[in-house]
Every structure is written in C-alpha cells, then in structure tokens.
Amino acid sequence: MKHMMMKKKNNNRGSALLVTMAIMLMLGIIGTMAFQTADTEKKMSFNQADLDQARLVAEAGLQLSLEQIQTDFFWRTGYADQSFGSGTFTVTLEDETVTPALDDSIIVRATGSVDEADATIEAWVKRGYPPAWKYAVYAKDGIGMENFSCTDSFNSDSTLAASQLPSGGNIGTGGNITMANNTSVGGDASTSGGSITLVNSADVLGSTSTSAPPEDMSFIPESEYTYASTHNNNATGLSGVYTYNAGTKALSVGANKTLTLADGTYYFSSINTANQAKIVLAAGAKVTIYLTGTMMMEQNTDFNFPGKPSNLMIYSKGPTLFIKNNSRFNGGFYGPATTFTFENNADIRGALVLKQATIKNSTCIHFDRKFLEELNFGETRIVASHEI
C-alpha cells in the first residue's frame, strides 16, 4: 500500500511538472509572438512614416515643377533624383508630342523616395490664359474708335442675333481712349492713367474709370515661339489652295481661294489673305498660331468664320494687323507689340489683346462670353491628380 501511495505522489509531481513546462512554453510562445508583433508593428510604423514622407517629397517635386511650367509652359526637363529633405524626387512630363490628345495639357509624374518607400503623384496640368483677355479689346498704348464702330458681347453657343447683348464688350488700355461720331462701347471703358474722351454722340453704356490697374502684357515667353518654330503642323496641316514658303514661313491665300487648317499648332512669319479668300478650320479642330510678322486680311475675307472663337488662338510678335472692308475674324489675337487697324464694316468675334487699336467705320467687335470659360481662364493649374 505504501509503495502504491509513493508511486501516486510521483505521478502527481510528474504531471505538475509537465503542466508547468507547458505553461512556460505557452508563455514563451506568447512572449515571442508579442515581441514579433511589436517588432512588425514598429517596422510597419517606420514604413508608414517613410511612405508619408515620400508623398510629401513627391508633392514638393510636383509644386516645383508647376513653378517652372508657370514661367515657361514648354519646360520639359524634369528632375532626376533631386535631393529634398530626407529623400529625393524624380519628375517626368508628358505632352501632346507623346500623346496628341493632351492638346494644351501636360501630365506631370512626381516620384518621392525616402529609404525604401516610394510614392508617385500624377497630375494633369492645364494652361491658363492672360488676364487681359477678359476684354473685347485691351490695348496697352491706347484705343481710338470712330464713325459708328462698336463693341458688345454674345454667346458662341448660340447665334449672334439670338445672344447679342449691349453689355460685356468691355475695353481697356494703359493709354488714352478716344471715341467719336456715334461710336458705342457695350460695356465698361477703363484706363490705368490715361484719359477718356467722348465726342459727337459717342457713348459708353457701362462704367468708365481712369484708375484701373494695368494688365500684364508679358504672357507669352520667347521659348514658346522657339518651340513652335520646330514643333508645328505647317508641313502636314495645310490643305486647299494657298502659297506657303517653308524657308521664310510666309503664308498667303489668293483671291477667292480657301485654306483649311487641321487641328494643331502652326508657326508663320506672315499671313496674308486676298479679296474674298477664306481660312477655315477642319471639323472639330482647335488651332494655335504663332506669328512673328504682319497679318493682313483684305476685303471680304473670312478667318474661322463662322467658327467658334475659342478654337482659334493667334499669338503674335508682329508689328501690324489689318482687318478691312467687310472681313470677318473669329478668334483670340494676342499681340502686345502689334498695332491693329479695323475698318469698314469688319466683324470680329472673340477677344483681342494688342499694343494700339484703331476701330472705325462701322466695325464691331463682339466679345464672346464663353471665351474665358472654354479657355480655362487663369493661371496654369492642376485640374486633376491622383497617387499611382
């Protein structure tokens, strides 16, 4: 009996030892798992912190690129492993030369790297347009109107007859405004320091001001003309009957002839249209022209008429523009060095920015109220972005 009791005690001790060992093993496993979990969470925390930092570095690369694009819209250099804070960023740019559908947009991809974490932000950047295009006519040095000439506004989503208003056709200048002989401004007239003179039944239907702030007239950098001189549709986008000199970049359309421009960018040293000539845009086309010399539209000629004004943009360094004798022009014309003469029933729809303007003899300029909306008026900006 005594032997059996001793054996039972030994068995109990063995069982207790096994239970104790099992508990210690379980505690060890739990401790190891807790340590591993804490280590994993620590690593994840560090990785998340690195990823958050990488996003901030990518955003810095994106914002620096936007500043470069704002200064020079044709900047495409990008950045490679540029140091910033605790990491580096790389920026690449894609435009219409790679993806034609981009038109006047750029895709900017900025990748930030911090330790082993990377973050990439892709942004669609849209070009802005000069503030001076909020006027029917803005002329840096002065505006003269005489003999039944006028300004007003319309909506190019409709017809002139259905949407024409005796308002919205504002004019502005850094110089003097002189109006005579039954001229009318259907809108406001303002100057940043010059005078406003109205004689012989001339009338401003809106307000007048001689203390308006001057407009920025240095919107188009030289780099844009340089880029357009080598990246243009001159060789492939012209069709119809016309004369084009590939050496001098001079374009002319003869009397009663028609030139059609396909979608894209063009670069000309001069544009001349003879009597009853027409320059039209292909269906659905949006055309940008960089012009370095004179543009002359002789009597009864049409340029993008009756097309939508926002589909034709002309940036000019040239000295003169003449639109004469029943000619019609639908578009935007930006020429801070250009002297304009509009005469004898000329019809202009869109917006004009120039150095000096003479508007006379029943010529009317109809500001398109859809113009700025369709051009996305304002500074170059991000219109969409996401992380990839």
Wavefront OBJ file of the C-alpha trace (Angstrom):
o trace
v 0.000 0.000 0.000
v 2.803 2.337 0.983
v 4.527 1.630 -2.333
v 1.409 2.446 -4.261
v 0.994 5.774 -2.432
v 4.605 6.770 -3.213
v 4.037 5.933 -6.865
v 0.895 8.101 -6.941
v 2.736 11.066 -5.415
v 5.483 10.708 -8.012
v 2.909 10.625 -10.805
v 1.286 13.813 -9.464
v 4.654 15.531 -9.310
v 5.369 14.497 -12.922
v 2.026 15.772 -14.098
v 2.557 19.109 -12.315
v 5.957 19.424 -13.911
v 4.524 18.756 -17.370
v 1.755 21.290 -16.806
v 4.296 23.848 -15.557
v 6.535 23.215 -18.566
v 3.558 23.508 -20.929
v 2.520 26.788 -19.318
v 6.082 28.105 -19.544
v 6.240 27.028 -23.205
v 2.953 28.761 -23.921
v 4.141 31.893 -22.127
v 7.336 31.754 -24.147
v 5.408 31.413 -27.394
v 3.081 34.265 -26.393
v 6.089 36.403 -25.447
v 7.829 35.636 -28.723
v 4.670 36.376 -30.678
v 4.178 39.612 -28.749
v 7.759 40.616 -29.451
v 7.420 39.703 -33.113
v 4.123 41.597 -33.325
v 5.639 44.635 -31.659
v 8.636 44.441 -33.983
v 6.366 44.095 -37.018
v 4.204 47.000 -35.880
v 7.346 49.036 -35.274
v 8.593 48.256 -38.774
v 5.158 48.999 -40.232
v 5.104 52.263 -38.339
v 8.514 53.189 -39.731
v 7.455 52.097 -43.234
v 4.265 54.172 -42.987
v 6.270 57.154 -41.793
v 8.670 56.700 -44.729
v 5.727 56.407 -47.137
v 4.140 59.559 -45.724
v 7.465 61.367 -46.116
v 7.807 60.035 -49.669
v 4.394 61.508 -50.523
v 5.480 64.892 -49.168
v 8.707 64.741 -51.180
v 6.733 63.836 -54.336
v 4.396 66.786 -53.682
v 7.425 69.071 -53.354
v 8.685 67.868 -56.735
v 5.255 68.465 -58.263
v 4.967 72.006 -56.885
v 8.486 72.935 -58.006
v 7.641 71.659 -61.498
v 4.447 73.748 -61.548
v 6.515 76.867 -60.848
v 8.790 76.003 -63.780
v 5.796 75.422 -66.073
v 4.184 78.676 -64.967
v 7.359 80.530 -66.000
v 7.853 78.513 -69.200
v 4.956 76.360 -70.375
v 7.301 74.417 -72.680
v 9.683 73.359 -69.910
v 10.069 69.588 -70.218
v 13.421 68.924 -68.485
v 12.011 67.419 -65.323
v 14.168 66.293 -62.397
v 16.219 63.187 -61.678
v 16.951 62.150 -58.077
v 16.736 65.709 -56.808
v 17.516 65.834 -53.062
v 14.805 67.204 -50.824
v 14.652 66.815 -47.037
v 15.208 63.197 -46.088
v 14.637 61.862 -49.606
v 14.789 62.545 -53.329
v 12.260 63.198 -56.072
v 12.167 62.459 -59.802
v 9.785 64.269 -62.149
v 8.845 63.406 -65.750
v 6.494 65.274 -68.089
v 4.278 64.051 -70.932
v 2.692 66.384 -73.510
v 0.982 66.329 -76.925
v 4.216 65.315 -78.670
v 3.843 61.946 -76.895
v 0.057 61.840 -76.556
v -1.622 64.102 -79.174
v -4.932 64.137 -77.312
v -3.342 66.151 -74.496
v -3.529 69.321 -76.633
v -2.702 72.193 -74.216
v -2.339 69.948 -71.133
v 0.680 68.264 -69.558
v 0.847 65.114 -67.430
v 3.372 65.582 -64.619
v 4.534 62.481 -62.688
v 6.493 63.138 -59.491
v 8.014 60.234 -57.513
v 9.312 60.778 -53.981
v 11.697 58.277 -52.391
v 12.566 58.001 -48.691
v 14.681 54.995 -47.614
v 12.869 52.046 -49.265
v 9.480 53.782 -49.615
v 8.310 55.326 -52.913
v 5.212 57.408 -53.695
v 4.181 58.724 -57.117
v 1.697 61.525 -57.772
v 0.329 62.028 -61.293
v -1.210 65.408 -62.108
v -2.908 66.845 -65.195
v -1.790 70.437 -65.638
v -3.819 72.867 -67.755
v -2.507 76.036 -69.264
v -4.015 79.358 -68.250
v -4.571 82.405 -70.429
v -3.714 86.085 -69.957
v -5.997 88.199 -67.745
v -6.201 90.859 -70.480
v -8.466 88.524 -72.461
v -11.371 89.441 -70.233
v -11.918 92.458 -72.536
v -13.348 92.659 -76.020
v -10.284 94.820 -76.714
v -7.341 95.593 -74.463
v -4.662 97.851 -75.969
v -1.564 98.731 -73.980
v -0.982 102.175 -75.528
v -4.465 103.392 -76.488
v -7.778 102.841 -78.273
v -9.398 105.042 -80.893
v -12.976 104.466 -82.101
v -14.871 106.488 -84.690
v -17.743 106.526 -87.185
v -20.374 104.072 -85.880
v -17.854 101.483 -84.606
v -18.918 99.450 -81.573
v -18.306 96.700 -79.044
v -20.812 94.355 -77.408
v -20.978 90.658 -76.439
v -22.579 87.399 -77.493
v -22.539 83.710 -76.590
v -20.878 81.448 -79.168
v -23.031 78.509 -78.052
v -25.804 80.388 -79.832
v -26.063 82.790 -82.749
v -25.055 86.436 -82.655
v -28.638 87.516 -83.333
v -30.063 85.377 -80.532
v -27.448 86.130 -77.830
v -26.138 89.631 -78.576
v -26.188 92.000 -75.581
v -25.356 95.710 -75.261
v -23.048 94.790 -72.351
v -19.967 92.655 -71.764
v -17.990 94.289 -74.588
v -15.511 95.962 -72.226
v -12.485 97.862 -73.484
v -9.320 98.703 -71.557
v -5.942 100.340 -72.068
v -2.881 101.720 -70.370
v -3.207 104.853 -72.509
v -5.997 107.098 -73.779
v -9.451 106.165 -75.063
v -10.874 108.426 -77.760
v -14.375 107.871 -79.126
v -16.110 109.991 -81.756
v -19.023 110.115 -84.191
v -21.728 107.733 -82.962
v -19.411 105.078 -81.568
v -20.621 102.822 -78.774
v -18.973 100.629 -76.142
v -21.427 97.993 -74.968
v -19.698 97.534 -71.626
v -17.141 99.332 -69.456
v -14.273 101.562 -70.627
v -11.207 101.779 -68.386
v -7.661 103.098 -68.478
v -4.807 102.851 -65.995
v -3.848 106.511 -66.029
v -4.896 107.843 -69.409
v -7.932 109.891 -70.364
v -11.348 109.023 -71.819
v -12.709 111.408 -74.439
v -16.219 111.108 -75.895
v -17.350 113.474 -78.666
v -20.143 113.667 -81.245
v -22.646 111.208 -79.785
v -20.049 108.654 -78.626
v -21.334 106.583 -75.704
v -20.107 104.121 -73.070
v -23.083 102.062 -71.905
v -21.299 100.751 -68.817
v -18.970 102.491 -66.370
v -15.794 104.479 -67.040
v -12.605 104.537 -64.988
v -9.218 106.238 -65.323
v -7.649 104.398 -62.395
v -7.868 100.758 -63.431
v -4.840 98.544 -62.651
v -2.599 97.864 -65.679
v -2.771 94.402 -67.235
v 0.217 92.068 -67.576
v 1.333 92.156 -71.210
v 4.282 89.739 -70.972
v 2.352 86.487 -71.006
v 3.978 84.638 -73.913
v 7.667 83.770 -73.320
v 10.121 83.574 -76.202
v 10.559 79.853 -75.536
v 7.023 79.231 -76.824
v 7.839 80.754 -80.217
v 11.105 78.810 -80.332
v 9.315 75.569 -79.531
v 6.549 76.246 -82.073
v 9.124 77.011 -84.775
v 10.270 73.373 -84.710
v 7.147 71.606 -83.404
v 4.314 72.602 -85.732
v 1.854 71.299 -88.320
v 2.984 73.562 -91.179
v 4.112 70.650 -93.318
v 1.072 68.433 -92.824
v -1.845 70.537 -91.590
v -2.481 72.823 -94.583
v -4.911 71.859 -97.331
v -6.739 73.689 -100.102
v -5.350 76.390 -102.395
v -2.631 78.538 -100.812
v 1.016 79.577 -101.030
v 3.450 78.653 -98.269
v 7.211 79.258 -98.231
v 8.827 76.628 -95.993
v 12.007 78.697 -95.789
v 10.534 82.032 -94.743
v 7.368 80.564 -93.135
v 5.219 83.081 -95.064
v 1.611 82.068 -95.759
v -0.778 83.621 -98.261
v -4.200 82.744 -99.655
v -5.145 84.160 -103.058
v -8.368 85.840 -104.104
v -11.427 83.565 -103.898
v -9.322 80.656 -102.585
v -9.832 78.591 -99.420
v -7.235 77.218 -96.992
v -8.191 74.634 -94.371
v -6.176 74.218 -91.155
v -6.144 70.845 -89.409
v -6.032 70.548 -85.615
v -2.698 71.593 -84.111
v -0.028 74.281 -83.776
v 1.356 76.461 -86.602
v 4.247 78.921 -86.948
v 4.181 81.658 -89.606
v 6.247 84.759 -90.325
v 3.256 86.430 -92.012
v -0.342 85.730 -93.018
v -1.980 87.463 -95.982
v -5.418 86.850 -97.456
v -6.502 88.480 -100.724
v -10.018 89.575 -101.665
v -12.725 87.032 -100.762
v -10.212 84.454 -99.545
v -11.122 82.143 -96.672
v -9.144 80.379 -93.938
v -11.295 77.757 -92.235
v -10.681 75.194 -89.519
v -11.270 71.495 -90.135
v -14.253 69.980 -88.339
v -13.536 69.730 -84.612
v -10.122 71.374 -84.960
v -8.513 73.635 -82.381
v -5.733 75.734 -83.882
v -2.935 77.728 -82.254
v -0.813 80.010 -84.460
v 2.474 81.670 -83.511
v 3.028 84.685 -85.760
v 6.235 86.728 -85.968
v 5.240 89.317 -88.602
v 2.312 91.104 -90.208
v -1.196 89.740 -90.710
v -3.317 91.317 -93.464
v -6.945 90.462 -94.247
v -8.098 92.257 -97.396
v -11.722 92.979 -98.242
v -14.437 90.344 -97.866
v -12.112 87.722 -96.375
v -13.008 85.265 -93.595
v -10.817 83.681 -90.918
v -12.572 80.945 -88.916
v -15.954 82.421 -89.726
v -18.482 81.337 -88.517
v -16.418 79.009 -86.311
v -16.174 79.141 -82.519
v -13.751 81.909 -81.447
v -12.066 79.794 -78.744
v -10.980 77.262 -81.407
v -8.517 79.772 -82.933
v -5.729 81.382 -80.903
v -3.081 83.620 -82.517
v -0.013 84.760 -80.560
v 1.804 87.491 -82.444
v 5.126 89.327 -82.142
v 4.352 91.145 -85.389
v 4.055 94.930 -85.761
v 0.721 95.230 -87.561
v -2.660 93.621 -88.118
v -5.175 94.882 -90.671
v -8.735 93.571 -90.924
v -10.520 95.501 -93.654
v -13.672 96.071 -95.644
v -16.321 93.525 -94.640
v -13.779 90.940 -93.463
v -14.660 88.626 -90.581
v -12.417 87.124 -87.888
v -13.498 84.704 -85.144
v -10.783 84.022 -82.576
v -8.398 85.305 -79.959
v -5.469 87.503 -81.002
v -2.694 88.262 -78.523
v -0.203 90.821 -79.867
v 1.353 93.085 -77.193
v 3.647 94.650 -79.843
v 1.028 94.848 -82.591
v -0.824 97.911 -83.884
v -4.302 96.958 -85.084
v -6.454 98.694 -87.651
v -10.072 97.558 -88.103
v -12.080 99.405 -90.697
v -15.106 99.492 -92.991
v -17.620 97.007 -91.599
v -15.087 94.489 -90.285
v -16.684 91.945 -87.923
v -14.579 90.466 -85.106
v -15.847 87.895 -82.594
v -13.764 86.718 -79.659
v -11.192 88.822 -77.786
v -8.179 90.964 -78.711
v -5.051 91.991 -76.802
v -2.666 94.391 -78.506
v -0.473 97.476 -78.343
v -2.667 100.037 -80.127
v -6.135 99.776 -81.689
v -7.944 101.875 -84.276
v -11.554 100.791 -84.773
v -13.561 102.730 -87.343
v -16.272 102.927 -89.982
v -18.986 100.589 -88.658
v -16.540 97.937 -87.458
v -17.860 95.971 -84.472
v -16.052 93.722 -82.012
v -18.289 91.166 -80.306
v -16.776 89.707 -77.125
v -17.594 86.006 -76.737
v -18.967 85.430 -73.235
v -17.985 81.732 -73.496
v -14.409 82.598 -74.439
v -12.762 82.605 -71.000
v -14.784 79.634 -69.768
v -13.721 77.485 -72.700
v -10.089 78.596 -72.444
v -9.988 77.819 -68.696
v -9.024 81.400 -67.915
v -6.422 81.912 -65.167
v -3.007 80.666 -64.127
v -1.548 77.323 -65.139
v -3.003 74.892 -62.630
v -3.680 71.278 -61.710
v -7.082 70.143 -62.944
v -6.816 66.515 -61.698
v -4.339 64.455 -59.669
v -4.043 61.055 -58.018
v -1.469 58.748 -56.434
v -0.327 55.817 -58.565
l 1 2 3 4 5 6 7 8 9 10 11 12 13 14 15 16 17 18 19 20 21 22 23 24 25 26 27 28 29 30 31 32 33 34 35 36 37 38 39 40 41 42 43 44 45 46 47 48 49 50 51 52 53 54 55 56 57 58 59 60 61 62 63 64 65 66 67 68 69 70 71 72 73 74 75 76 77 78 79 80 81 82 83 84 85 86 87 88 89 90 91 92 93 94 95 96 97 98 99 100 101 102 103 104 105 106 107 108 109 110 111 112 113 114 115 116 117 118 119 120 121 122 123 124 125 126 127 128 129 130 131 132 133 134 135 136 137 138 139 140 141 142 143 144 145 146 147 148 149 150 151 152 153 154 155 156 157 158 159 160 161 162 163 164 165 166 167 168 169 170 171 172 173 174 175 176 177 178 179 180 181 182 183 184 185 186 187 188 189 190 191 192 193 194 195 196 197 198 199 200 201 202 203 204 205 206 207 208 209 210 211 212 213 214 215 216 217 218 219 220 221 222 223 224 225 226 227 228 229 230 231 232 233 234 235 236 237 238 239 240 241 242 243 244 245 246 247 248 249 250 251 252 253 254 255 256 257 258 259 260 261 262 263 264 265 266 267 268 269 270 271 272 273 274 275 276 277 278 279 280 281 282 283 284 285 286 287 288 289 290 291 292 293 294 295 296 297 298 299 300 301 302 303 304 305 306 307 308 309 310 311 312 313 314 315 316 317 318 319 320 321 322 323 324 325 326 327 328 329 330 331 332 333 334 335 336 337 338 339 340 341 342 343 344 345 346 347 348 349 350 351 352 353 354 355 356 357 358 359 360 361 362 363 364 365 366 367 368 369 370 371 372 373 374 375 376 377 378 379 380 381 382 383 384 385 386 387 388
